[in-house]
Amino acid sequence: MYNSYMRGGVLPNLNPEEKKFWEKNANYSVVVTKTQLAKLQDIHYDKVTTRGTMMWLWEYCGIQPHEFLVKRINSYSYEPTIEIRFGGPDIMSIYKLSI
C-alpha cells in the first residue's frame, strides 16, 4: 500500500521550498488513505481534495498553512494514499489531539 521510495522524501512535484520542508520533516508525518480522510473530515469520499484537506487542517485542527504539507504519494491506485508532513513534533501533536 505504501510506496517506500516516496518515504525517502523525493517527490517529483515539489518546488525547492517544499522539497526542503518535506525532507526536513520526514519523521513528523501521517499517512492516510482517501477513505480515512473522508471519515475524519466527515464528508463523502468524492469530496476529498488536497485543498479541502489543507482547509480542514487549518479550520478544524488550528494548524497554520505554513506548518504542514499535504501530498498524494500513491495517486494511481483505487485507494489513493496521502501523506501529511508537519513542521515538528509540537505541530503533529496538535493534529493528533484534534482527531
Biotite code that builds the C-alpha atoms (Angstrom):
import biotite.structure as struc

atoms = struc.array([
    struc.Atom([0.000, 0.000, 0.000], chain_id="A", res_id=1, res_name="MET", atom_name="CA", element="C"),
    struc.Atom([2.725, 2.481, 0.927], chain_id="A", res_id=2, res_name="TYR", atom_name="CA", element="C"),
    struc.Atom([5.415, 3.303, -1.600], chain_id="A", res_id=3, res_name="ASN", atom_name="CA", element="C"),
    struc.Atom([8.708, 3.057, 0.302], chain_id="A", res_id=4, res_name="SER", atom_name="CA", element="C"),
    struc.Atom([10.525, 5.004, -2.417], chain_id="A", res_id=5, res_name="TYR", atom_name="CA", element="C"),
    struc.Atom([8.431, 8.064, -1.582], chain_id="A", res_id=6, res_name="MET", atom_name="CA", element="C"),
    struc.Atom([9.359, 7.748, 2.094], chain_id="A", res_id=7, res_name="ARG", atom_name="CA", element="C"),
    struc.Atom([12.837, 8.940, 1.161], chain_id="A", res_id=8, res_name="GLY", atom_name="CA", element="C"),
    struc.Atom([11.393, 12.402, 0.635], chain_id="A", res_id=9, res_name="GLY", atom_name="CA", element="C"),
    struc.Atom([11.656, 12.618, -3.139], chain_id="A", res_id=10, res_name="VAL", atom_name="CA", element="C"),
    struc.Atom([8.511, 13.705, -4.912], chain_id="A", res_id=11, res_name="LEU", atom_name="CA", element="C"),
    struc.Atom([8.663, 14.995, -8.475], chain_id="A", res_id=12, res_name="PRO", atom_name="CA", element="C"),
    struc.Atom([6.135, 17.790, -7.972], chain_id="A", res_id=13, res_name="ASN", atom_name="CA", element="C"),
    struc.Atom([7.783, 19.757, -5.161], chain_id="A", res_id=14, res_name="LEU", atom_name="CA", element="C"),
    struc.Atom([9.183, 23.247, -5.545], chain_id="A", res_id=15, res_name="ASN", atom_name="CA", element="C"),
    struc.Atom([12.530, 23.960, -3.796], chain_id="A", res_id=16, res_name="PRO", atom_name="CA", element="C"),
    struc.Atom([10.912, 25.307, -0.601], chain_id="A", res_id=17, res_name="GLU", atom_name="CA", element="C"),
    struc.Atom([8.505, 22.370, -0.365], chain_id="A", res_id=18, res_name="GLU", atom_name="CA", element="C"),
    struc.Atom([11.299, 19.887, -1.026], chain_id="A", res_id=19, res_name="LYS", atom_name="CA", element="C"),
    struc.Atom([13.374, 21.344, 1.817], chain_id="A", res_id=20, res_name="LYS", atom_name="CA", element="C"),
    struc.Atom([10.363, 21.179, 4.183], chain_id="A", res_id=21, res_name="PHE", atom_name="CA", element="C"),
    struc.Atom([9.486, 17.634, 3.017], chain_id="A", res_id=22, res_name="TRP", atom_name="CA", element="C"),
    struc.Atom([12.984, 16.295, 3.628], chain_id="A", res_id=23, res_name="GLU", atom_name="CA", element="C"),
    struc.Atom([13.471, 18.129, 6.941], chain_id="A", res_id=24, res_name="LYS", atom_name="CA", element="C"),
    struc.Atom([10.218, 16.829, 8.456], chain_id="A", res_id=25, res_name="ASN", atom_name="CA", element="C"),
    struc.Atom([10.273, 13.195, 7.328], chain_id="A", res_id=26, res_name="ALA", atom_name="CA", element="C"),
    struc.Atom([9.893, 11.994, 10.933], chain_id="A", res_id=27, res_name="ASN", atom_name="CA", element="C"),
    struc.Atom([6.731, 14.020, 11.541], chain_id="A", res_id=28, res_name="TYR", atom_name="CA", element="C"),
    struc.Atom([4.347, 12.525, 9.033], chain_id="A", res_id=29, res_name="SER", atom_name="CA", element="C"),
    struc.Atom([0.984, 10.808, 8.944], chain_id="A", res_id=30, res_name="VAL", atom_name="CA", element="C"),
    struc.Atom([-0.014, 8.546, 6.059], chain_id="A", res_id=31, res_name="VAL", atom_name="CA", element="C"),
    struc.Atom([-3.731, 8.078, 5.469], chain_id="A", res_id=32, res_name="VAL", atom_name="CA", element="C"),
    struc.Atom([-5.952, 6.789, 2.721], chain_id="A", res_id=33, res_name="THR", atom_name="CA", element="C"),
    struc.Atom([-8.580, 8.881, 0.990], chain_id="A", res_id=34, res_name="LYS", atom_name="CA", element="C"),
    struc.Atom([-11.284, 6.873, 2.778], chain_id="A", res_id=35, res_name="THR", atom_name="CA", element="C"),
    struc.Atom([-9.739, 7.634, 6.165], chain_id="A", res_id=36, res_name="GLN", atom_name="CA", element="C"),
    struc.Atom([-9.563, 11.343, 5.311], chain_id="A", res_id=37, res_name="LEU", atom_name="CA", element="C"),
    struc.Atom([-13.216, 11.315, 4.283], chain_id="A", res_id=38, res_name="ALA", atom_name="CA", element="C"),
    struc.Atom([-14.167, 9.820, 7.662], chain_id="A", res_id=39, res_name="LYS", atom_name="CA", element="C"),
    struc.Atom([-12.003, 12.314, 9.572], chain_id="A", res_id=40, res_name="LEU", atom_name="CA", element="C"),
    struc.Atom([-13.445, 15.262, 7.675], chain_id="A", res_id=41, res_name="GLN", atom_name="CA", element="C"),
    struc.Atom([-16.973, 13.812, 7.812], chain_id="A", res_id=42, res_name="ASP", atom_name="CA", element="C"),
    struc.Atom([-17.513, 14.225, 4.070], chain_id="A", res_id=43, res_name="ILE", atom_name="CA", element="C"),
    struc.Atom([-18.195, 11.934, 1.116], chain_id="A", res_id=44, res_name="HIS", atom_name="CA", element="C"),
    struc.Atom([-15.214, 10.112, -0.441], chain_id="A", res_id=45, res_name="TYR", atom_name="CA", element="C"),
    struc.Atom([-15.589, 12.006, -3.737], chain_id="A", res_id=46, res_name="ASP", atom_name="CA", element="C"),
    struc.Atom([-15.391, 15.373, -1.948], chain_id="A", res_id=47, res_name="LYS", atom_name="CA", element="C"),
    struc.Atom([-11.890, 14.781, -0.509], chain_id="A", res_id=48, res_name="VAL", atom_name="CA", element="C"),
    struc.Atom([-9.333, 17.093, -2.132], chain_id="A", res_id=49, res_name="THR", atom_name="CA", element="C"),
    struc.Atom([-5.853, 18.305, -1.241], chain_id="A", res_id=50, res_name="THR", atom_name="CA", element="C"),
    struc.Atom([-7.117, 21.874, -0.883], chain_id="A", res_id=51, res_name="ARG", atom_name="CA", element="C"),
    struc.Atom([-10.054, 20.727, 1.223], chain_id="A", res_id=52, res_name="GLY", atom_name="CA", element="C"),
    struc.Atom([-7.733, 18.739, 3.472], chain_id="A", res_id=53, res_name="THR", atom_name="CA", element="C"),
    struc.Atom([-5.488, 21.776, 3.899], chain_id="A", res_id=54, res_name="MET", atom_name="CA", element="C"),
    struc.Atom([-8.503, 23.907, 4.816], chain_id="A", res_id=55, res_name="MET", atom_name="CA", element="C"),
    struc.Atom([-9.698, 21.234, 7.267], chain_id="A", res_id=56, res_name="TRP", atom_name="CA", element="C"),
    struc.Atom([-6.284, 21.120, 8.966], chain_id="A", res_id=57, res_name="LEU", atom_name="CA", element="C"),
    struc.Atom([-6.380, 24.887, 9.317], chain_id="A", res_id=58, res_name="TRP", atom_name="CA", element="C"),
    struc.Atom([-10.023, 25.351, 10.361], chain_id="A", res_id=59, res_name="GLU", atom_name="CA", element="C"),
    struc.Atom([-10.663, 22.200, 12.405], chain_id="A", res_id=60, res_name="TYR", atom_name="CA", element="C"),
    struc.Atom([-7.231, 21.423, 13.842], chain_id="A", res_id=61, res_name="CYS", atom_name="CA", element="C"),
    struc.Atom([-5.953, 25.003, 14.037], chain_id="A", res_id=62, res_name="GLY", atom_name="CA", element="C"),
    struc.Atom([-2.685, 24.299, 12.213], chain_id="A", res_id=63, res_name="ILE", atom_name="CA", element="C"),
    struc.Atom([-1.358, 27.187, 10.162], chain_id="A", res_id=64, res_name="GLN", atom_name="CA", element="C"),
    struc.Atom([-0.805, 26.541, 6.421], chain_id="A", res_id=65, res_name="PRO", atom_name="CA", element="C"),
    struc.Atom([2.974, 27.036, 6.605], chain_id="A", res_id=66, res_name="HIS", atom_name="CA", element="C"),
    struc.Atom([3.292, 24.321, 9.284], chain_id="A", res_id=67, res_name="GLU", atom_name="CA", element="C"),
    struc.Atom([2.278, 21.309, 7.161], chain_id="A", res_id=68, res_name="PHE", atom_name="CA", element="C"),
    struc.Atom([2.435, 19.905, 3.648], chain_id="A", res_id=69, res_name="LEU", atom_name="CA", element="C"),
    struc.Atom([-0.138, 17.563, 2.091], chain_id="A", res_id=70, res_name="VAL", atom_name="CA", element="C"),
    struc.Atom([0.838, 15.384, -0.885], chain_id="A", res_id=71, res_name="LYS", atom_name="CA", element="C"),
    struc.Atom([-0.578, 12.348, -2.626], chain_id="A", res_id=72, res_name="ARG", atom_name="CA", element="C"),
    struc.Atom([2.086, 9.680, -2.630], chain_id="A", res_id=73, res_name="ILE", atom_name="CA", element="C"),
    struc.Atom([0.120, 6.994, -4.449], chain_id="A", res_id=74, res_name="ASN", atom_name="CA", element="C"),
    struc.Atom([-2.305, 8.584, -6.900], chain_id="A", res_id=75, res_name="SER", atom_name="CA", element="C"),
    struc.Atom([-2.599, 5.697, -9.306], chain_id="A", res_id=76, res_name="TYR", atom_name="CA", element="C"),
    struc.Atom([-4.342, 3.154, -7.133], chain_id="A", res_id=77, res_name="SER", atom_name="CA", element="C"),
    struc.Atom([-8.054, 2.740, -6.490], chain_id="A", res_id=78, res_name="TYR", atom_name="CA", element="C"),
    struc.Atom([-7.450, 3.963, -2.941], chain_id="A", res_id=79, res_name="GLU", atom_name="CA", element="C"),
    struc.Atom([-5.040, 6.942, -3.086], chain_id="A", res_id=80, res_name="PRO", atom_name="CA", element="C"),
    struc.Atom([-2.615, 7.394, -0.210], chain_id="A", res_id=81, res_name="THR", atom_name="CA", element="C"),
    struc.Atom([-1.975, 10.863, 1.195], chain_id="A", res_id=82, res_name="ILE", atom_name="CA", element="C"),
    struc.Atom([0.940, 11.891, 3.371], chain_id="A", res_id=83, res_name="GLU", atom_name="CA", element="C"),
    struc.Atom([0.760, 14.892, 5.672], chain_id="A", res_id=84, res_name="ILE", atom_name="CA", element="C"),
    struc.Atom([4.071, 16.203, 6.973], chain_id="A", res_id=85, res_name="ARG", atom_name="CA", element="C"),
    struc.Atom([4.113, 18.554, 9.912], chain_id="A", res_id=86, res_name="PHE", atom_name="CA", element="C"),
    struc.Atom([6.685, 21.191, 10.838], chain_id="A", res_id=87, res_name="GLY", atom_name="CA", element="C"),
    struc.Atom([7.745, 19.461, 14.039], chain_id="A", res_id=88, res_name="GLY", atom_name="CA", element="C"),
    struc.Atom([6.580, 17.263, 16.910], chain_id="A", res_id=89, res_name="PRO", atom_name="CA", element="C"),
    struc.Atom([4.526, 20.036, 18.506], chain_id="A", res_id=90, res_name="ASP", atom_name="CA", element="C"),
    struc.Atom([2.513, 20.601, 15.321], chain_id="A", res_id=91, res_name="ILE", atom_name="CA", element="C"),
    struc.Atom([2.000, 16.857, 14.868], chain_id="A", res_id=92, res_name="MET", atom_name="CA", element="C"),
    struc.Atom([0.732, 16.592, 18.444], chain_id="A", res_id=93, res_name="SER", atom_name="CA", element="C"),
    struc.Atom([-1.847, 19.332, 17.762], chain_id="A", res_id=94, res_name="ILE", atom_name="CA", element="C"),
    struc.Atom([-3.140, 17.211, 14.867], chain_id="A", res_id=95, res_name="TYR", atom_name="CA", element="C"),
    struc.Atom([-3.255, 14.030, 16.944], chain_id="A", res_id=96, res_name="LYS", atom_name="CA", element="C"),
    struc.Atom([-5.084, 15.768, 19.785], chain_id="A", res_id=97, res_name="LEU", atom_name="CA", element="C"),
    struc.Atom([-7.612, 17.262, 17.343], chain_id="A", res_id=98, res_name="SER", atom_name="CA", element="C"),
    struc.Atom([-8.631, 13.976, 15.821], chain_id="A", res_id=99, res_name="ILE", atom_name="CA", element="C"),
])
